[in-house]
Amino acid sequence: MRRALVALVLPLALVGCSTWNLMNPFGEPSTMLAKADRLTADGDYRSAVAAYDAYIAQYSDDSQAVRARRDAVASIMTTRDEIARVNQELARVRDELVKREADLARVRQEAEKLRADLERLKQIDLQLEKRK
């Protein structure tokens, strides 16, 4: 009798556990965390933060470590955005430097021309004084 009861209850329990995933649209906590971790590893930080936020919203009592992961991923996103901004600024400054170097070369060339003109005028002035 006991074996028959176990044989009847055990399959029902296993079927109930296996259908839980079908009824739970959010997945198990470990599945949600694995998905968020995979997104982080793949470099999809915005989706990873959203996945961590979904986990935290559903399992708020078990989320201290998850909050730390989410905050780390969020800081990675912030840092990447800041790096992109700095790279744009760097490109702008480099373009400006190229323009200024071109201006400097032009001014140096003009200064050389003026020095040559001044030397020529000095020579003319010396020749005029010798004639007197």
C-alpha positions in Angstrom: 0.0 0.0 0.0 2.8 2.4 0.9 4.6 1.7 -2.4 1.5 2.3 -4.3 1.0 5.7 -2.5 4.6 6.7 -3.2 4.3 5.5 -6.8 1.2 7.7 -7.2 2.4 10.8 -5.3 6.0 10.9 -6.7 5.0 11.3 -10.3 2.4 14.0 -9.4 5.1 15.9 -7.5 7.6 15.6 -10.3 5.0 16.8 -12.9 4.1 19.7 -10.7 7.7 20.8 -10.4 8.3 20.4 -14.1 5.3 22.5 -15.0 6.3 25.3 -12.6 8.7 26.7 -15.2 5.8 26.8 -17.7 3.6 28.7 -15.3 6.3 31.0 -14.1 6.9 33.6 -16.9 9.8 35.1 -15.2 11.8 31.9 -14.9 13.6 30.7 -11.8 15.9 33.0 -9.9 19.0 31.2 -11.0 17.9 31.3 -14.7 17.3 35.0 -14.4 20.7 35.6 -12.9 22.4 33.4 -15.4 20.7 35.3 -18.2 21.8 38.7 -16.7 25.3 37.3 -16.2 25.4 36.1 -19.8 24.3 39.4 -21.1 27.0 41.1 -19.1 29.6 38.7 -20.4 28.4 39.4 -24.0 28.8 43.1 -23.4 25.1 43.9 -23.7 25.2 46.0 -20.5 21.9 47.8 -20.9 20.0 44.5 -21.3 22.0 43.1 -18.4 21.0 46.0 -16.1 17.3 45.5 -17.1 17.6 41.7 -16.4 19.2 42.5 -13.0 16.4 45.0 -12.3 13.8 42.4 -13.2 15.4 39.9 -10.8 15.6 42.5 -8.0 11.9 43.5 -8.6 10.8 39.9 -8.3 13.2 38.6 -5.6 13.8 41.7 -3.5 14.5 39.8 -0.3 17.4 37.9 -2.0 19.0 40.7 -3.9 21.9 42.2 -2.0 24.5 40.5 -4.1 22.4 41.1 -7.3 22.2 44.8 -6.5 26.0 44.8 -6.3 26.3 43.1 -9.7 23.7 45.5 -11.2 25.5 48.5 -9.8 28.8 47.1 -11.2 27.3 46.7 -14.6 25.7 50.1 -14.4 29.1 51.7 -13.5 30.6 49.9 -16.5 27.9 51.4 -18.7 28.5 54.9 -17.2 32.3 54.4 -17.7 31.9 53.3 -21.3 29.6 56.3 -22.0 32.2 58.6 -20.4 35.0 57.0 -22.4 33.0 57.6 -25.6 32.5 61.2 -24.7 36.2 61.7 -23.9 37.1 60.0 -27.2 34.9 62.4 -29.1 36.4 65.4 -27.2 39.9 64.0 -27.9 39.1 63.8 -31.6 37.8 67.4 -31.6 41.0 68.6 -29.8 43.2 66.7 -32.2 41.5 68.3 -35.1 41.9 71.7 -33.5 45.6 70.9 -32.9 46.1 70.0 -36.5 44.6 73.3 -37.5 46.8 75.2 -35.1 49.9 73.4 -36.2 49.0 74.4 -39.8 48.6 78.0 -38.7 51.9 77.9 -36.9 53.7 76.6 -39.9 52.1 79.3 -42.0 53.1 82.0 -39.5 56.7 80.6 -39.3 56.9 80.7 -43.1 55.6 84.3 -43.1 58.2 85.2 -40.4 61.0 83.7 -42.5 59.8 85.7 -45.5 59.8 88.9 -43.4 63.3 88.2 -42.1 64.5 87.7 -45.7 62.8 91.0 -46.7 64.4 92.8 -43.7 67.8 91.4 -44.6 67.3 92.7 -48.2 66.3 96.1 -46.9 69.4 96.2 -44.7 71.6 95.4 -47.6 69.9 98.1 -49.7 70.4 100.6 -46.8 74.1 99.7 -46.5 74.6 100.1 -50.3 72.9 103.5 -50.1 75.1 104.6 -47.2 78.3 103.5 -49.1 77.3 105.6 -52.1 77.2 108.7 -50.0 
